[in-house]
Amino acid sequence: MAGSDGRMAGERLRLMAVHAHPDDESSKGAASMARYVAEGHEVMVVTCTGGEAGSVLNPAMDRPEVIANMTEIRREEMARAAKILGVKHEWLGFVDSGLPEGDPLPPLPEGCFATAPLEESTEALVRVIREFRPHVIVTYDENGGYPHPDHIRCHEVSIAAYDAAPDPERFPGTGEPWQPQKLYYSHGFSRAKMTSFHEALVEAGLDSPYAEWLSKWDPDKADVMERVTTRVRCEDYFEVRDEALKAHATQIDPNSRWFAVPLEMQRKVWPTEEYELVRSLVDTTLPEDDLFAGVREKVTIT
């Protein structure tokens, strides 16, 4: 039987996560996505760029043949990670802008994602939204998690597409209009989370890779946890997350601090992934423990 919004009772819920580069999906919210897939819901990752400008961050992969075939290799890595997480995947088709360095900063490459007309990239994402019809969309905050031009552009495009997707006058020919019910931000590193891991490692007599990082942290900088509204328990899927990360072998060194905290310690100290609810068309009560809070009830109305 159809509900008041035209959807069928018991319909599977759909979550879309919009990311800038391949590997971002595995380092931001991967365990949550794996949990929702395991619960029977549909999850799609949209990757805005091919990650062509990424450096090789794993010494074992720093070889001439890898660097010469970076575009193809990063696509293969993304396919492996998506399979591990159990998610659908779409490339938005834009070119990695790279992370500019220097003082003054050099101009961004012509034709890259961060310099592409906003309407062009918004239309591309609206097309995917209207096809997949997500109930919930997750993207970066206005700072991009960290100030990479592609991350900031990913935020801008995601907001524009969230607003345009339900409007029949915007981008005709890209599918039937679709109204997502909720929009979340994921954030960058949390000082509170890093401190918790650091203290747990020290207490257990283990080396902590976070001491120097914490010592350089600006005490006047607000912690992203102050903006968090939603903490999703997903500790049973941390191992899946780590395997997806390792699939991005050009970017992730298996001996890096990504894996410094034993999984059992992570599950005990910090069993959640965190989000900020920024738009909602459904009733929900904060704080939440579920990205589909309020949506579940609306979709299953009979």
C-alpha positions in Angstrom: 0.0 0.0 0.0 1.3 3.4 -0.9 2.0 6.0 1.8 0.8 9.6 1.8 3.9 10.7 -0.1 3.4 8.1 -2.8 6.1 5.7 -1.7 5.4 2.1 -0.8 5.2 0.9 2.8 8.4 -0.9 3.7 10.4 0.6 1.0 14.2 0.4 1.5 15.8 3.6 2.5 18.4 5.3 0.4 21.5 7.2 1.5 23.8 9.2 -0.7 27.3 10.3 0.3 28.9 12.9 -1.9 32.7 13.0 -1.8 35.5 14.9 -3.6 38.0 12.1 -4.3 38.3 8.4 -4.3 39.4 7.3 -0.7 37.3 10.1 1.0 34.4 7.8 1.2 36.5 5.2 3.2 37.9 7.8 5.6 34.6 9.6 6.3 31.5 7.7 7.3 32.5 4.3 5.8 31.5 2.3 8.9 28.1 4.0 9.0 27.5 3.2 5.3 28.5 -0.4 5.8 26.1 -0.6 8.7 23.2 0.7 6.6 24.0 -1.7 3.8 24.0 -4.6 6.3 20.6 -3.5 7.5 19.3 -3.8 3.9 19.3 -0.2 2.8 20.7 1.2 -0.4 23.8 3.4 -0.2 25.5 5.3 -3.0 28.8 7.1 -3.0 29.2 9.9 -5.6 32.8 10.8 -6.3 33.1 14.3 -7.9 36.7 13.8 -9.3 38.9 11.0 -10.3 41.6 11.9 -7.8 44.1 12.2 -10.6 46.2 14.8 -8.8 46.6 12.9 -5.6 50.1 12.1 -4.4 51.2 8.5 -3.7 51.1 8.4 0.1 52.0 4.8 0.5 55.8 4.2 0.1 55.1 0.7 -1.2 53.2 2.1 -4.1 55.6 4.9 -5.0 56.7 3.3 -8.3 57.0 4.8 -11.8 54.5 2.5 -13.3 51.9 3.5 -10.6 52.5 7.2 -11.1 52.2 6.8 -14.8 48.8 5.1 -14.5 47.4 7.0 -11.6 44.0 7.7 -13.2 43.3 4.0 -14.0 44.7 2.7 -10.7 42.6 5.1 -8.6 39.5 4.0 -10.5 40.4 0.3 -9.7 41.0 1.2 -6.0 37.6 2.9 -5.8 35.8 -0.1 -7.3 37.4 -2.4 -4.8 36.5 -0.1 -1.9 32.9 0.2 -3.1 32.6 -3.6 -3.3 34.0 -4.0 0.3 31.5 -1.5 1.6 28.7 -2.9 -0.4 27.7 0.5 -1.9 26.7 1.6 -5.3 29.1 4.1 -6.9 29.0 6.9 -9.4 31.7 9.1 -10.8 30.6 12.7 -11.4 33.3 13.0 -14.0 35.3 16.1 -13.1 39.1 16.5 -12.9 40.9 16.7 -9.6 42.0 20.3 -8.9 45.0 19.2 -6.8 46.1 20.9 -3.5 47.9 24.2 -4.4 51.0 24.9 -2.4 53.2 28.0 -2.2 53.0 31.6 -1.2 51.3 33.1 -3.0 49.3 30.0 -4.0 49.4 29.2 -7.7 46.2 29.3 -9.8 44.1 26.2 -10.1 44.5 24.2 -13.3 42.1 25.2 -16.1 39.1 22.9 -16.4 39.4 21.3 -13.0 36.5 20.6 -10.7 37.0 23.7 -8.4 36.9 26.1 -11.4 34.1 24.4 -13.4 30.9 26.4 -13.6 28.7 25.7 -10.6 25.7 25.1 -12.8 27.5 22.5 -14.8 28.6 20.4 -11.8 25.2 21.0 -10.0 23.4 19.6 -13.0 25.6 16.5 -13.0 24.8 15.8 -9.4 21.1 16.6 -9.8 21.0 13.9 -12.5 22.4 11.3 -10.1 20.1 12.4 -7.3 17.0 12.1 -9.5 18.0 8.7 -10.6 19.0 7.3 -7.2 16.3 9.2 -5.2 18.1 9.3 -1.9 16.1 10.0 1.3 19.3 11.3 3.0 22.4 13.1 1.6 25.7 13.5 3.4 28.3 15.9 2.2 31.1 18.2 3.7 30.6 21.3 5.7 31.4 24.8 4.4 35.1 24.2 5.2 35.2 21.0 3.2 36.5 19.1 6.3 39.8 20.7 5.4 40.5 23.5 2.9 41.1 21.5 -0.2 39.5 23.4 -3.2 37.7 20.2 -4.3 36.3 19.6 -0.8 34.9 23.1 -0.6 33.5 22.8 -4.1 31.9 19.5 -3.2 30.1 21.3 -0.4 28.9 24.0 -2.7 27.7 21.6 -5.4 26.0 19.4 -2.9 24.0 22.2 -1.4 23.0 23.6 -4.8 21.9 20.1 -6.0 20.0 19.4 -2.8 18.0 22.6 -3.5 17.6 22.1 -7.2 16.7 18.3 -7.4 13.0 18.8 -6.3 12.5 21.8 -8.5 10.9 20.8 -11.9 12.0 24.1 -13.5 15.7 23.3 -12.8 17.7 21.1 -15.2 14.8 19.7 -17.3 15.9 16.5 -19.0 17.8 15.1 -16.0 14.9 13.0 -14.6 11.8 13.4 -12.5 12.2 15.9 -9.6 13.1 14.3 -6.3 13.0 15.7 -2.8 15.6 14.4 -0.3 14.3 14.5 3.2 17.5 15.3 5.2 20.9 16.8 4.6 23.9 16.2 6.8 27.5 17.4 7.1 30.4 15.3 8.0 33.4 17.2 9.5 37.1 17.0 9.8 39.2 15.8 12.7 37.8 16.2 16.2 40.2 17.2 19.0 38.0 15.4 21.5 38.2 12.1 19.5 41.9 12.4 19.0 42.4 13.1 22.7 40.3 10.1 23.7 42.4 7.8 21.5 45.7 9.4 22.7 44.8 8.9 26.4 43.6 5.3 25.8 46.9 4.4 24.0 49.0 6.0 26.8 47.0 4.3 29.5 47.5 0.9 27.7 51.3 1.6 27.5 51.2 1.9 23.7 52.8 4.5 21.6 50.5 7.3 20.5 51.0 9.1 17.2 48.7 11.9 18.3 50.9 13.7 20.9 52.6 16.1 18.5 49.4 16.8 16.6 47.5 17.6 19.8 50.4 19.8 21.0 50.1 22.0 17.9 46.3 22.2 18.1 45.1 25.8 18.3 43.4 26.0 21.7 41.1 28.8 20.4 39.8 26.6 17.5 36.3 25.2 18.2 36.0 21.4 18.1 33.7 20.0 15.4 32.0 18.0 18.1 30.3 21.2 19.1 28.3 21.1 15.9 27.5 17.4 15.9 23.9 16.5 16.2 24.0 12.8 15.3 26.2 9.9 16.4 25.7 6.7 14.6 26.9 3.5 16.4 28.9 1.5 13.8 31.7 -0.2 15.8 30.8 -3.6 14.3 31.8 -2.3 10.9 35.2 -0.7 11.8 37.0 -3.6 10.2 35.0 -3.2 7.0 36.0 0.5 7.0 39.6 -0.4 7.4 39.6 -2.9 4.6 38.0 -0.3 2.3 40.7 2.2 3.3 43.4 -0.3 2.5 41.8 -0.8 -0.9 43.1 2.7 -1.7 46.6 1.5 -1.7 48.1 4.6 -3.4 46.7 6.8 -0.7 46.7 4.7 2.5 49.8 3.4 4.1 48.8 0.3 6.2 51.5 1.3 8.7 50.2 4.8 9.2 48.4 6.3 12.1 45.1 5.5 10.5 45.6 2.1 12.1 47.4 3.0 15.3 44.5 2.4 17.6 43.6 -1.3 18.0 40.0 -2.0 16.8 38.9 -3.3 20.2 40.1 -0.1 21.8 38.3 2.0 19.1 35.1 0.1 19.7 35.3 0.8 23.4 36.5 4.4 23.4 34.7 5.8 20.4 32.1 3.5 18.8 30.4 6.1 16.6 30.7 8.3 13.5 29.4 11.8 13.8 27.3 14.1 11.6 25.6 17.5 11.7 22.0 17.7 10.6 21.6 20.9 8.6 18.3 20.4 6.7 15.3 18.2 7.5 11.8 17.9 6.2 10.8 15.3 8.7 10.3 15.5 12.5 13.2 14.4 14.5 14.6 14.9 18.0 18.2 16.0 18.6 20.6 14.5 19.4 20.0 11.6 17.0 21.6 8.2 16.7 20.3 7.4 13.2 20.7 9.3 9.8 17.2 8.0 8.9 15.6 9.2 12.1 12.2 10.6 11.1 12.5 9.3 7.6 11.8 5.7 8.6 8.4 6.7 10.0 7.5 8.8 7.0 8.5 6.1 4.4 6.5 3.4 6.2 3.2 5.3 6.7 0.3 3.3 5.3 
